[in-house]
Amino acid sequence: MKIIDENTNQSLSNVTVLLEKNEIAQLIGYLEDLVSCDAHNGHFHLSDDNYSKEITIALYARNGNLDHFADKYRKLILSDK
């Protein structure tokens, strides 16, 4: 698991995510799609109603092909952070 602060490009160790019931339902649907996805570049964006907050969830394999990730993500994926 990698948690990245998009503003600082730093890895985070702990976060708290508070979601409303409809957001949880949407997240479950996205995660089910992601699990059944064969593509290694699968991802989705979960946003609030006015798009002021967003969570991006992406499928990755530490030992897999990371070419579809931006350099900043590849470095964090390969690091021990």
Number of C-alpha atoms within 10 A of each C-alpha: 10 16 17 17 10 9 6 7 12 14 17 11 10 6 7 5 5 8 11 8 9 9 15 13 12 12 19 12 11 16 17 10 14 19 11 9 13 10 11 16 16 16 16 15 12 16 15 13 9 7 8 7 9 12 12 12 16 15 16 19 11 11 8 8 12 18 10 12 14 9 11 11 17 15 13 16 21 12 11 8 13
